[in-house]
Amino acid sequence: MIRYLLKRTDGRGGYVAPAGSARSYVHDTLKARRFPTIAAAEAERCPVNETIVPVDIPFSALA
């Protein structure tokens, strides 16, 4: 299933963490905040240091 993540582009790496997380970014794509559409990701993206990345996440990992 294709989902979209926001990837940090300022050289430190990572993906946007889910709301309420202790940190703003995580390195594990399965722990990153997932967006169902590009439009949803774009609405939350910081244009200065984040880019949208499509990821094929297995259904078993979505539980």
PyMOL Python script that loads the backbone (N, CA, C, O; Angstrom):
from pymol import cmd

cmd.read_pdbstr("""\
ATOM      1  N   MET A   1       0.847  -1.173   0.000  1.00  0.00           N
ATOM      2  CA  MET A   1       0.000   0.000   0.000  1.00  0.00           C
ATOM      3  C   MET A   1       0.897   1.242   0.000  1.00  0.00           C
ATOM      4  O   MET A   1       1.776   1.382   0.850  1.00  0.00           O
ATOM      5  N   ILE A   2       0.671   2.115  -0.935  1.00  0.00           N
ATOM      6  CA  ILE A   2       1.467   3.346  -1.032  1.00  0.00           C
ATOM      7  C   ILE A   2       0.969   4.370  -0.014  1.00  0.00           C
ATOM      8  O   ILE A   2      -0.222   4.676   0.055  1.00  0.00           O
ATOM      9  N   ARG A   3       1.896   4.882   0.761  1.00  0.00           N
ATOM     10  CA  ARG A   3       1.665   5.972   1.698  1.00  0.00           C
ATOM     11  C   ARG A   3       2.736   7.011   1.422  1.00  0.00           C
ATOM     12  O   ARG A   3       3.681   6.760   0.674  1.00  0.00           O
ATOM     13  N   TYR A   4       2.588   8.150   2.015  1.00  0.00           N
ATOM     14  CA  TYR A   4       3.544   9.230   1.803  1.00  0.00           C
ATOM     15  C   TYR A   4       4.114   9.669   3.144  1.00  0.00           C
ATOM     16  O   TYR A   4       3.388   9.799   4.129  1.00  0.00           O
ATOM     17  N   LEU A   5       5.417   9.895   3.166  1.00  0.00           N
ATOM     18  CA  LEU A   5       6.122  10.356   4.349  1.00  0.00           C
ATOM     19  C   LEU A   5       6.759  11.698   4.044  1.00  0.00           C
ATOM     20  O   LEU A   5       6.969  12.047   2.882  1.00  0.00           O
ATOM     21  N   LEU A   6       7.062  12.441   5.083  1.00  0.00           N
ATOM     22  CA  LEU A   6       7.801  13.689   4.928  1.00  0.00           C
ATOM     23  C   LEU A   6       9.224  13.439   5.384  1.00  0.00           C
ATOM     24  O   LEU A   6       9.467  13.113   6.545  1.00  0.00           O
ATOM     25  N   LYS A   7      10.167  13.594   4.460  1.00  0.00           N
ATOM     26  CA  LYS A   7      11.580  13.339   4.739  1.00  0.00           C
ATOM     27  C   LYS A   7      12.319  14.647   4.962  1.00  0.00           C
ATOM     28  O   LYS A   7      12.151  15.607   4.211  1.00  0.00           O
ATOM     29  N   ARG A   8      13.117  14.669   5.979  1.00  0.00           N
ATOM     30  CA  ARG A   8      13.933  15.839   6.309  1.00  0.00           C
ATOM     31  C   ARG A   8      15.050  15.982   5.282  1.00  0.00           C
ATOM     32  O   ARG A   8      15.686  14.994   4.914  1.00  0.00           O
ATOM     33  N   THR A   9      15.292  17.202   4.819  1.00  0.00           N
ATOM     34  CA  THR A   9      16.285  17.425   3.756  1.00  0.00           C
ATOM     35  C   THR A   9      17.446  18.312   4.191  1.00  0.00           C
ATOM     36  O   THR A   9      18.250  18.724   3.356  1.00  0.00           O
ATOM     37  N   ASP A  10      17.546  18.609   5.475  1.00  0.00           N
ATOM     38  CA  ASP A  10      18.586  19.536   5.927  1.00  0.00           C
ATOM     39  C   ASP A  10      19.914  18.857   6.258  1.00  0.00           C
ATOM     40  O   ASP A  10      20.779  19.467   6.886  1.00  0.00           O
ATOM     41  N   GLY A  11      20.084  17.592   5.839  1.00  0.00           N
ATOM     42  CA  GLY A  11      21.347  16.906   6.043  1.00  0.00           C
ATOM     43  C   GLY A  11      21.410  16.031   7.276  1.00  0.00           C
ATOM     44  O   GLY A  11      22.328  15.222   7.411  1.00  0.00           O
ATOM     45  N   ARG A  12      20.454  16.175   8.176  1.00  0.00           N
ATOM     46  CA  ARG A  12      20.467  15.363   9.394  1.00  0.00           C
ATOM     47  C   ARG A  12      19.616  14.101   9.248  1.00  0.00           C
ATOM     48  O   ARG A  12      19.670  13.218  10.105  1.00  0.00           O
ATOM     49  N   GLY A  13      18.846  14.009   8.190  1.00  0.00           N
ATOM     50  CA  GLY A  13      18.056  12.816   7.911  1.00  0.00           C
ATOM     51  C   GLY A  13      16.854  12.647   8.819  1.00  0.00           C
ATOM     52  O   GLY A  13      16.651  13.402   9.770  1.00  0.00           O
ATOM     53  N   GLY A  14      16.071  11.640   8.500  1.00  0.00           N
ATOM     54  CA  GLY A  14      14.905  11.313   9.303  1.00  0.00           C
ATOM     55  C   GLY A  14      13.600  11.629   8.593  1.00  0.00           C
ATOM     56  O   GLY A  14      13.570  12.251   7.531  1.00  0.00           O
ATOM     57  N   TYR A  15      12.537  11.182   9.214  1.00  0.00           N
ATOM     58  CA  TYR A  15      11.179  11.367   8.701  1.00  0.00           C
ATOM     59  C   TYR A  15      10.341  11.981   9.811  1.00  0.00           C
ATOM     60  O   TYR A  15      10.624  11.767  10.990  1.00  0.00           O
ATOM     61  N   VAL A  16       9.320  12.735   9.453  1.00  0.00           N
ATOM     62  CA  VAL A  16       8.458  13.368  10.438  1.00  0.00           C
ATOM     63  C   VAL A  16       7.797  12.295  11.297  1.00  0.00           C
ATOM     64  O   VAL A  16       7.251  11.318  10.785  1.00  0.00           O
ATOM     65  N   ALA A  17       7.856  12.495  12.600  1.00  0.00           N
ATOM     66  CA  ALA A  17       7.272  11.564  13.565  1.00  0.00           C
ATOM     67  C   ALA A  17       5.771  11.837  13.703  1.00  0.00           C
ATOM     68  O   ALA A  17       5.304  12.929  13.381  1.00  0.00           O
ATOM     69  N   PRO A  18       5.029  10.854  14.178  1.00  0.00           N
ATOM     70  CA  PRO A  18       3.593  11.067  14.418  1.00  0.00           C
ATOM     71  C   PRO A  18       3.367  12.167  15.461  1.00  0.00           C
ATOM     72  O   PRO A  18       4.227  12.421  16.305  1.00  0.00           O
ATOM     73  N   ALA A  19       2.226  12.799  15.392  1.00  0.00           N
ATOM     74  CA  ALA A  19       1.865  13.837  16.360  1.00  0.00           C
ATOM     75  C   ALA A  19       1.911  13.263  17.771  1.00  0.00           C
ATOM     76  O   ALA A  19       1.483  12.132  18.003  1.00  0.00           O
ATOM     77  N   GLY A  20       2.427  14.041  18.702  1.00  0.00           N
ATOM     78  CA  GLY A  20       2.515  13.615  20.088  1.00  0.00           C
ATOM     79  C   GLY A  20       3.763  12.829  20.429  1.00  0.00           C
ATOM     80  O   GLY A  20       3.933  12.416  21.577  1.00  0.00           O
ATOM     81  N   SER A  21       4.643  12.610  19.461  1.00  0.00           N
ATOM     82  CA  SER A  21       5.888  11.873  19.721  1.00  0.00           C
ATOM     83  C   SER A  21       6.861  12.742  20.515  1.00  0.00           C
ATOM     84  O   SER A  21       6.778  13.970  20.506  1.00  0.00           O
ATOM     85  N   ALA A  22       7.780  12.073  21.197  1.00  0.00           N
ATOM     86  CA  ALA A  22       8.779  12.785  21.993  1.00  0.00           C
ATOM     87  C   ALA A  22       9.732  13.591  21.111  1.00  0.00           C
ATOM     88  O   ALA A  22      10.247  14.625  21.536  1.00  0.00           O
ATOM     89  N   ARG A  23       9.964  13.123  19.892  1.00  0.00           N
ATOM     90  CA  ARG A  23      10.866  13.806  18.963  1.00  0.00           C
ATOM     91  C   ARG A  23      10.111  14.211  17.700  1.00  0.00           C
ATOM     92  O   ARG A  23       9.052  13.662  17.396  1.00  0.00           O
ATOM     93  N   SER A  24      10.658  15.158  16.982  1.00  0.00           N
ATOM     94  CA  SER A  24      10.027  15.621  15.746  1.00  0.00           C
ATOM     95  C   SER A  24      10.282  14.689  14.570  1.00  0.00           C
ATOM     96  O   SER A  24       9.465  14.590  13.655  1.00  0.00           O
ATOM     97  N   TYR A  25      11.438  13.998  14.605  1.00  0.00           N
ATOM     98  CA  TYR A  25      11.821  13.128  13.494  1.00  0.00           C
ATOM     99  C   TYR A  25      12.237  11.749  14.003  1.00  0.00           C
ATOM    100  O   TYR A  25      12.750  11.612  15.114  1.00  0.00           O
ATOM    101  N   VAL A  26      12.008  10.731  13.173  1.00  0.00           N
ATOM    102  CA  VAL A  26      12.432   9.355  13.449  1.00  0.00           C
ATOM    103  C   VAL A  26      13.208   8.852  12.239  1.00  0.00           C
ATOM    104  O   VAL A  26      13.079   9.407  11.147  1.00  0.00           O
ATOM    105  N   HIS A  27      14.010   7.810  12.421  1.00  0.00           N
ATOM    106  CA  HIS A  27      14.782   7.266  11.303  1.00  0.00           C
ATOM    107  C   HIS A  27      14.138   6.030  10.686  1.00  0.00           C
ATOM    108  O   HIS A  27      14.485   5.646   9.569  1.00  0.00           O
ATOM    109  N   ASP A  28      13.213   5.409  11.394  1.00  0.00           N
ATOM    110  CA  ASP A  28      12.538   4.203  10.924  1.00  0.00           C
ATOM    111  C   ASP A  28      11.274   4.593  10.155  1.00  0.00           C
ATOM    112  O   ASP A  28      10.391   5.250  10.705  1.00  0.00           O
ATOM    113  N   THR A  29      11.185   4.190   8.891  1.00  0.00           N
ATOM    114  CA  THR A  29      10.018   4.561   8.077  1.00  0.00           C
ATOM    115  C   THR A  29       8.725   3.972   8.637  1.00  0.00           C
ATOM    116  O   THR A  29       7.658   4.557   8.453  1.00  0.00           O
ATOM    117  N   LEU A  30       8.797   2.832   9.314  1.00  0.00           N
ATOM    118  CA  LEU A  30       7.589   2.229   9.888  1.00  0.00           C
ATOM    119  C   LEU A  30       7.083   2.991  11.109  1.00  0.00           C
ATOM    120  O   LEU A  30       5.930   2.826  11.506  1.00  0.00           O
ATOM    121  N   LYS A  31       7.937   3.824  11.710  1.00  0.00           N
ATOM    122  CA  LYS A  31       7.533   4.631  12.868  1.00  0.00           C
ATOM    123  C   LYS A  31       7.200   6.067  12.471  1.00  0.00           C
ATOM    124  O   LYS A  31       6.776   6.859  13.313  1.00  0.00           O
ATOM    125  N   ALA A  32       7.387   6.403  11.210  1.00  0.00           N
ATOM    126  CA  ALA A  32       7.140   7.766  10.735  1.00  0.00           C
ATOM    127  C   ALA A  32       5.643   8.024  10.573  1.00  0.00           C
ATOM    128  O   ALA A  32       4.840   7.098  10.452  1.00  0.00           O
ATOM    129  N   ARG A  33       5.299   9.289  10.575  1.00  0.00           N
ATOM    130  CA  ARG A  33       3.913   9.676  10.326  1.00  0.00           C
ATOM    131  C   ARG A  33       3.587   9.389   8.866  1.00  0.00           C
ATOM    132  O   ARG A  33       4.338   9.775   7.970  1.00  0.00           O
ATOM    133  N   ARG A  34       2.469   8.714   8.627  1.00  0.00           N
ATOM    134  CA  ARG A  34       2.064   8.334   7.270  1.00  0.00           C
ATOM    135  C   ARG A  34       0.899   9.185   6.812  1.00  0.00           C
ATOM    136  O   ARG A  34      -0.002   9.507   7.586  1.00  0.00           O
ATOM    137  N   PHE A  35       0.934   9.542   5.543  1.00  0.00           N
ATOM    138  CA  PHE A  35      -0.140  10.324   4.947  1.00  0.00           C
ATOM    139  C   PHE A  35      -0.769   9.514   3.822  1.00  0.00           C
ATOM    140  O   PHE A  35      -0.048   8.886   3.047  1.00  0.00           O
ATOM    141  N   PRO A  36      -2.096   9.512   3.715  1.00  0.00           N
ATOM    142  CA  PRO A  36      -2.760   8.690   2.693  1.00  0.00           C
ATOM    143  C   PRO A  36      -2.635   9.251   1.273  1.00  0.00           C
ATOM    144  O   PRO A  36      -2.742   8.501   0.303  1.00  0.00           O
ATOM    145  N   THR A  37      -2.413  10.557   1.143  1.00  0.00           N
ATOM    146  CA  THR A  37      -2.327  11.182  -0.180  1.00  0.00           C
ATOM    147  C   THR A  37      -1.196  12.201  -0.205  1.00  0.00           C
ATOM    148  O   THR A  37      -0.720  12.655   0.836  1.00  0.00           O
ATOM    149  N   ILE A  38      -0.782  12.546  -1.408  1.00  0.00           N
ATOM    150  CA  ILE A  38       0.228  13.600  -1.567  1.00  0.00           C
ATOM    151  C   ILE A  38      -0.317  14.922  -1.039  1.00  0.00           C
ATOM    152  O   ILE A  38       0.411  15.690  -0.409  1.00  0.00           O
ATOM    153  N   ALA A  39      -1.585  15.185  -1.292  1.00  0.00           N
ATOM    154  CA  ALA A  39      -2.187  16.443  -0.837  1.00  0.00           C
ATOM    155  C   ALA A  39      -2.168  16.555   0.685  1.00  0.00           C
ATOM    156  O   ALA A  39      -1.918  17.634   1.223  1.00  0.00           O
ATOM    157  N   ALA A  40      -2.428  15.455   1.379  1.00  0.00           N
ATOM    158  CA  ALA A  40      -2.404  15.470   2.842  1.00  0.00           C
ATOM    159  C   ALA A  40      -0.987  15.730   3.347  1.00  0.00           C
ATOM    160  O   ALA A  40      -0.794  16.482   4.302  1.00  0.00           O
ATOM    161  N   ALA A  41      -0.007  15.114   2.710  1.00  0.00           N
ATOM    162  CA  ALA A  41       1.389  15.334   3.093  1.00  0.00           C
ATOM    163  C   ALA A  41       1.804  16.778   2.800  1.00  0.00           C
ATOM    164  O   ALA A  41       2.479  17.408   3.614  1.00  0.00           O
ATOM    165  N   GLU A  42       1.410  17.288   1.666  1.00  0.00           N
ATOM    166  CA  GLU A  42       1.757  18.661   1.277  1.00  0.00           C
ATOM    167  C   GLU A  42       1.194  19.672   2.268  1.00  0.00           C
ATOM    168  O   GLU A  42       1.837  20.682   2.554  1.00  0.00           O
ATOM    169  N   ALA A  43       0.003  19.412   2.791  1.00  0.00           N
ATOM    170  CA  ALA A  43      -0.630  20.326   3.744  1.00  0.00           C
ATOM    171  C   ALA A  43       0.154  20.421   5.049  1.00  0.00           C
ATOM    172  O   ALA A  43       0.069  21.435   5.741  1.00  0.00           O
ATOM    173  N   GLU A  44       0.915  19.385   5.397  1.00  0.00           N
ATOM    174  CA  GLU A  44       1.684  19.355   6.642  1.00  0.00           C
ATOM    175  C   GLU A  44       3.174  19.605   6.452  1.00  0.00           C
ATOM    176  O   GLU A  44       3.908  19.746   7.430  1.00  0.00           O
ATOM    177  N   ARG A  45       3.619  19.660   5.226  1.00  0.00           N
ATOM    178  CA  ARG A  45       5.044  19.764   4.906  1.00  0.00           C
ATOM    179  C   ARG A  45       5.614  21.149   5.204  1.00  0.00           C
ATOM    180  O   ARG A  45       4.970  22.168   4.951  1.00  0.00           O
ATOM    181  N   CYS A  46       6.829  21.169   5.743  1.00  0.00           N
ATOM    182  CA  CYS A  46       7.584  22.407   5.896  1.00  0.00           C
ATOM    183  C   CYS A  46       8.377  22.571   4.601  1.00  0.00           C
ATOM    184  O   CYS A  46       9.291  21.784   4.353  1.00  0.00           O
ATOM    185  N   PRO A  47       8.064  23.561   3.768  1.00  0.00           N
ATOM    186  CA  PRO A  47       8.722  23.685   2.466  1.00  0.00           C
ATOM    187  C   PRO A  47      10.218  23.984   2.545  1.00  0.00           C
ATOM    188  O   PRO A  47      10.934  23.789   1.563  1.00  0.00           O
ATOM    189  N   VAL A  48      10.690  24.445   3.672  1.00  0.00           N
ATOM    190  CA  VAL A  48      12.096  24.793   3.814  1.00  0.00           C
ATOM    191  C   VAL A  48      12.985  23.555   3.955  1.00  0.00           C
ATOM    192  O   VAL A  48      14.088  23.522   3.409  1.00  0.00           O
ATOM    193  N   ASN A  49      12.512  22.532   4.688  1.00  0.00           N
ATOM    194  CA  ASN A  49      13.405  21.400   4.942  1.00  0.00           C
ATOM    195  C   ASN A  49      12.740  20.018   4.899  1.00  0.00           C
ATOM    196  O   ASN A  49      13.266  19.077   5.493  1.00  0.00           O
ATOM    197  N   GLU A  50      11.615  19.871   4.222  1.00  0.00           N
ATOM    198  CA  GLU A  50      10.976  18.566   4.098  1.00  0.00           C
ATOM    199  C   GLU A  50      10.498  18.327   2.678  1.00  0.00           C
ATOM    200  O   GLU A  50      10.060  19.247   1.987  1.00  0.00           O
ATOM    201  N   THR A  51      10.590  17.072   2.259  1.00  0.00           N
ATOM    202  CA  THR A  51      10.117  16.676   0.946  1.00  0.00           C
ATOM    203  C   THR A  51       9.209  15.461   1.096  1.00  0.00           C
ATOM    204  O   THR A  51       9.324  14.713   2.067  1.00  0.00           O
ATOM    205  N   ILE A  52       8.319  15.265   0.147  1.00  0.00           N
ATOM    206  CA  ILE A  52       7.380  14.146   0.184  1.00  0.00           C
ATOM    207  C   ILE A  52       8.008  12.933  -0.479  1.00  0.00           C
ATOM    208  O   ILE A  52       8.562  13.023  -1.574  1.00  0.00           O
ATOM    209  N   VAL A  53       7.912  11.782   0.212  1.00  0.00           N
ATOM    210  CA  VAL A  53       8.491  10.547  -0.276  1.00  0.00           C
ATOM    211  C   VAL A  53       7.411   9.464  -0.311  1.00  0.00           C
ATOM    212  O   VAL A  53       6.808   9.172   0.722  1.00  0.00           O
ATOM    213  N   PRO A  54       7.151   8.861  -1.484  1.00  0.00           N
ATOM    214  CA  PRO A  54       6.202   7.741  -1.520  1.00  0.00           C
ATOM    215  C   PRO A  54       6.882   6.477  -1.000  1.00  0.00           C
ATOM    216  O   PRO A  54       8.047   6.222  -1.307  1.00  0.00           O
ATOM    217  N   VAL A  55       6.151   5.687  -0.212  1.00  0.00           N
ATOM    218  CA  VAL A  55       6.693   4.464   0.351  1.00  0.00           C
ATOM    219  C   VAL A  55       5.648   3.364   0.232  1.00  0.00           C
ATOM    220  O   VAL A  55       4.470   3.573   0.519  1.00  0.00           O
ATOM    221  N   ASP A  56       6.098   2.191  -0.196  1.00  0.00           N
ATOM    222  CA  ASP A  56       5.207   1.035  -0.284  1.00  0.00           C
ATOM    223  C   ASP A  56       5.315   0.277   1.030  1.00  0.00           C
ATOM    224  O   ASP A  56       6.280  -0.456   1.250  1.00  0.00           O
ATOM    225  N   ILE A  57       4.319   0.452   1.910  1.00  0.00           N
ATOM    226  CA  ILE A  57       4.333  -0.164   3.232  1.00  0.00           C
ATOM    227  C   ILE A  57       3.475  -1.430   3.178  1.00  0.00           C
ATOM    228  O   ILE A  57       2.319  -1.373   2.760  1.00  0.00           O
ATOM    229  N   PRO A  58       4.029  -2.571   3.596  1.00  0.00           N
ATOM    230  CA  PRO A  58       3.252  -3.812   3.591  1.00  0.00           C
ATOM    231  C   PRO A  58       2.051  -3.715   4.530  1.00  0.00           C
ATOM    232  O   PRO A  58       2.125  -3.060   5.570  1.00  0.00           O
ATOM    233  N   PHE A  59       0.948  -4.365   4.164  1.00  0.00           N
ATOM    234  CA  PHE A  59      -0.247  -4.336   4.988  1.00  0.00           C
ATOM    235  C   PHE A  59       0.038  -4.832   6.406  1.00  0.00           C
ATOM    236  O   PHE A  59      -0.550  -4.319   7.358  1.00  0.00           O
ATOM    237  N   SER A  60       0.911  -5.802   6.566  1.00  0.00           N
ATOM    238  CA  SER A  60       1.211  -6.352   7.887  1.00  0.00           C
ATOM    239  C   SER A  60       1.853  -5.310   8.810  1.00  0.00           C
ATOM    240  O   SER A  60       1.754  -5.423  10.031  1.00  0.00           O
ATOM    241  N   ALA A  61       2.496  -4.319   8.245  1.00  0.00           N
ATOM    242  CA  ALA A  61       3.153  -3.280   9.041  1.00  0.00           C
ATOM    243  C   ALA A  61       2.191  -2.167   9.440  1.00  0.00           C
ATOM    244  O   ALA A  61       2.537  -1.325  10.269  1.00  0.00           O
ATOM    245  N   LEU A  62       1.003  -2.147   8.873  1.00  0.00           N
ATOM    246  CA  LEU A  62       0.050  -1.077   9.148  1.00  0.00           C
ATOM    247  C   LEU A  62      -0.783  -1.333  10.391  1.00  0.00           C
ATOM    248  O   LEU A  62      -1.525  -0.449  10.821  1.00  0.00           O
ATOM    249  N   ALA A  63      -0.685  -2.491  10.967  1.00  0.00           N
ATOM    250  CA  ALA A  63      -1.503  -2.841  12.135  1.00  0.00           C
ATOM    251  C   ALA A  63      -1.090  -2.056  13.362  1.00  0.00           C
ATOM    252  O   ALA A  63      -1.675  -2.228  14.431  1.00  0.00           O
TER     253      ALA A  63
END
""", "prot")
cmd.dss("prot")
cmd.show_as("cartoon", "prot")
cmd.util.cbc("prot")
cmd.orient("prot")
